[in-house]
Amino acid sequence: MSMQAPETRVVETYRVACDGGEGALGHPRVWLQIPTDKGWVECPYCDAKLVHRDHHQE
């Protein structure tokens, strides 16, 4: 059995909300603060990685 990799989302602000993005199948909305030195944060519910656009490398 293989696990799907967590989602990575590029965001415009350092304070972001995550609700799992799947409506009723998501999770409670949480507000996360992206550290400016690190440039990303992981959601404690769905493990999505939220990366600020200034730190995103393609």
C-alpha positions, 0 to 999 in steps of 0.5 A: 500500500502506498501513501499519497504525498501531502499537498504543497500549496504556494500562498501569498501571505504569511498568515494562512488558513487551512481546512483540508480543502474538501468541504465536509471531508476536510478538517476544522479550519486552523490559522497558521503563521509561516515563519519568515526565515523558514518560508513554510509551515505544515498543517497539523491536521492534513500535513499540507505544506504551505509555502510563501511565494517568496520562498517557493522554488520550482 
